[in-house]
């Protein structure tokens, strides 16, 4: 625990014990076909990409606790293929949520509506998965209808979040979080996932850890972590961020 590994994630997964991880969150390869400054995001056709992912998904299911949650972050290129693969491996009945991360800006292709969201697929291993909904509540609308029949369903902590999360991307010139790594995700996106889906002192694993945001947030929230990336720069950045965080 509390290590970042520079290796192929499949190799690492095979060394981990069965039923040992409380939460997996991974911002996976989107298979955009692009060569970013920090990594090559090209796994071939969508079918070839899923063949590459399947043994990793099988290992992720094996290491996940019966009470565990897995969140895989992707975009439109793979989400439909990945949904079918995860239904097969985790079980259709263990699909929990399709979360839409709606962000503030992104490039727009000619003749297209602007792409303004990513998809996070959430699955469990059993129906006995951990979820602390007190961590993801917001106030009811002031215009929400009242009356006895409605009031009895209201919670004083507010209503549980919906599955569309409006959280801004990090600005290119952001000086509070930016660490110089391509496709870095904001901490505010990861916090609700860890708070709601991993118990205190539990273990969070990110097998595509990139700049280490998941691991930093896990440490800050009092969880243990396991990180992995095949990119040496990613591992170095992650370790530096972890040791410089409170």
C-alpha positions in Angstrom: 0.0 0.0 0.0 0.9 3.7 -0.4 3.2 3.0 -3.3 3.4 4.1 -6.9 4.6 1.4 -9.4 6.3 2.0 -12.7 5.2 -1.0 -14.7 2.5 -2.5 -16.9 -0.7 -2.4 -14.8 -1.6 -6.0 -15.8 1.6 -7.2 -14.3 0.9 -5.3 -11.1 -2.7 -6.5 -10.9 -1.6 -10.1 -11.1 0.5 -9.6 -8.0 -2.3 -8.3 -5.8 -4.4 -10.4 -3.5 -8.0 -11.4 -4.3 -10.7 -9.1 -2.7 -8.1 -6.6 -1.4 -9.2 -3.2 -2.9 -12.1 -1.0 -1.7 -12.2 1.4 -4.7 -10.8 1.5 -8.2 -10.9 4.8 -10.1 -9.0 5.0 -13.3 -8.9 7.7 -16.0 -8.2 5.1 -18.7 -6.7 5.4 -22.2 -9.5 6.9 -24.3 -8.0 5.5 -27.5 -8.1 8.9 -29.2 -5.3 7.8 -31.6 -3.3 10.9 -30.5 0.2 11.0 -29.3 0.2 13.3 -26.4 3.3 14.9 -25.0 3.3 12.4 -22.1 1.8 9.2 -23.6 0.6 7.5 -26.8 -3.2 7.1 -26.7 -3.6 4.5 -29.4 -4.8 1.0 -28.8 -6.0 0.4 -32.4 -9.6 -0.1 -33.4 -12.2 -0.1 -30.6 -12.4 -3.9 -30.8 -8.6 -4.1 -30.4 -8.8 -1.7 -27.5 -11.4 -3.9 -25.7 -9.3 -7.0 -26.3 -6.4 -5.1 -24.6 -8.7 -4.1 -21.7 -10.4 -7.4 -21.0 -7.7 -9.2 -19.1 -7.2 -6.0 -17.1 -10.9 -5.8 -16.3 -10.9 -9.4 -15.2 -8.0 -8.7 -12.8 -9.7 -5.6 -11.5 -12.8 -7.6 -10.7 -10.7 -10.3 -8.9 -8.8 -7.8 -6.7 -11.9 -5.7 -5.9 -13.6 -6.5 -2.5 -17.1 -7.8 -2.5 -18.1 -4.4 -1.0 -16.0 -2.5 -3.5 -16.7 0.0 -6.3 -15.0 0.5 -9.6 -15.2 3.8 -11.6 -13.6 3.9 -15.1 -13.4 7.2 -16.8 -13.5 7.5 -20.6 -15.2 9.4 -23.5 -17.5 8.6 -26.4 -14.9 6.6 -28.3 -15.0 3.6 -25.9 -17.9 4.0 -23.5 -20.4 1.8 -25.4 -17.8 -0.9 -26.1 -16.6 -0.8 -22.5 -20.2 -1.0 -21.1 -20.7 -4.3 -22.9 -17.3 -5.6 -21.7 -18.0 -4.6 -18.1 -21.5 -6.1 -18.2 -19.9 -9.4 -19.2 -17.1 -9.3 -16.6 -18.8 -7.6 -13.6 -22.4 -8.7 -14.4 -25.2 -6.7 -15.9 -26.9 -6.5 -12.5 -23.7 -5.0 -11.0 -23.9 -1.9 -13.2 -24.5 1.0 -10.8 -24.2 4.4 -12.6 -23.2 6.1 -15.8 -21.9 9.4 -14.5 -21.6 12.3 -17.0 -18.8 14.8 -16.2 -20.0 18.0 -17.8 -17.2 20.5 -18.1 -16.8 24.1 -19.2 -15.0 24.0 -22.5 -13.5 21.8 -25.1 -12.6 22.0 -28.9 -15.5 21.7 -31.3 -15.2 19.9 -34.7 -16.6 21.6 -37.8 -20.3 20.7 -38.3 -20.5 19.2 -34.8 -21.9 20.2 -31.5 -19.2 20.9 -29.0 -18.0 18.0 -26.9 -18.6 19.0 -23.3 -18.6 15.7 -21.3 -16.8 12.5 -20.4 -18.4 9.3 -19.1 -17.5 7.4 -15.9 -18.9 3.9 -15.7 -19.5 2.7 -12.2 -19.8 -1.0 -11.3 -19.8 -3.1 -8.2 -18.8 -6.7 -7.6 -21.9 -7.7 -5.6 -25.0 -5.9 -4.4 -23.4 -5.4 -1.0 -21.2 -2.5 -2.2 -20.2 0.4 0.0 -21.8 3.8 -0.5 -21.9 6.7 2.0 -24.5 9.0 0.4 -24.0 11.6 3.2 -20.9 12.7 1.3 -22.7 13.6 -1.9 -25.7 15.6 -1.0 -26.8 19.1 -2.0 -29.6 21.4 -0.8 -33.1 20.9 -2.2 -34.3 23.5 -4.7 -36.1 26.4 -3.1 -38.9 25.8 -5.7 -39.2 22.1 -4.9 -42.9 21.2 -4.1 -43.7 20.9 -0.4 -46.5 19.2 1.5 -46.7 16.2 3.8 -46.4 13.6 1.1 -43.2 15.1 -0.2 -41.7 16.2 3.1 -41.5 12.7 4.5 -39.0 11.8 1.8 -36.8 14.9 2.4 -33.4 14.4 4.2 -32.1 17.2 6.4 -28.7 16.7 4.7 -30.2 17.5 1.3 -30.7 15.3 -1.8 -28.2 12.9 -3.2 -26.3 14.2 -6.3 -27.6 13.3 -9.7 -25.5 11.5 -12.3 -24.5 14.7 -14.2 -21.6 16.4 -12.5 -20.8 20.0 -13.5 -17.2 20.4 -12.5 -14.8 22.7 -14.4 -11.7 21.4 -16.2 -8.4 22.7 -15.0 -7.5 25.8 -16.9 -4.3 25.7 -18.9 -2.8 28.4 -16.7 -4.1 27.0 -13.4 -1.4 27.6 -10.8 -3.1 25.7 -8.0 -3.2 22.2 -9.4 -1.5 22.1 -12.8 1.7 20.0 -12.7 2.6 19.9 -16.4 1.0 16.6 -17.4 -1.4 16.1 -20.3 -5.1 15.4 -19.6 -4.7 16.1 -15.8 -8.1 15.8 -14.0 -9.2 18.2 -11.2 -9.2 17.0 -7.6 -12.8 18.2 -7.2 -13.9 15.4 -9.6 -12.2 12.7 -7.6 -13.2 13.8 -4.1 -16.8 12.8 -4.2 -15.9 9.4 -5.7 -13.5 8.6 -2.8 -15.6 10.1 -0.1 -18.8 8.2 -1.1 -17.3 4.9 -2.3 -14.3 4.1 -0.1 -14.5 3.8 3.7 -12.0 5.6 5.9 -8.6 3.8 5.9 -9.7 1.8 2.9 -7.6 1.2 -0.2 -8.0 3.2 -3.4 -6.2 2.0 -6.5 -5.6 3.8 -9.8 -4.0 1.7 -12.4 -3.6 4.5 -14.9 -2.5 7.1 -12.4 -1.1 9.7 -14.8 -0.3 12.8 -12.7 -1.3 11.1 -9.5 -4.5 13.2 -8.7 -6.4 10.1 -7.4 -3.5 9.2 -5.1 -3.1 12.7 -3.7 -6.8 13.0 -3.0 -6.8 9.6 -1.4 -4.0 10.6 1.0 -5.6 13.9 1.8 -8.9 12.1 2.7 -7.3 9.5 4.9 -7.4 6.6 2.6 -4.6 4.3 1.5 -3.6 4.1 -2.1 -1.9 2.0 -4.8 -0.9 3.8 -8.1 0.5 2.5 -11.3 1.6 3.9 -14.6 3.8 2.6 -17.4 5.1 6.2 -18.0 8.2 7.1 -15.8 7.3 10.8 -16.0 3.8 10.1 -14.6 5.3 8.1 -11.7 7.8 10.8 -10.9 5.2 13.5 -10.9 2.8 11.4 -8.8 5.4 10.7 -6.2 6.4 14.3 -6.0 2.8 15.4 -5.6 2.1 12.8 -2.9 5.1 13.8 -0.8 4.4 17.5 -1.1 0.7 17.1 -0.1 -0.4 17.5 3.6 
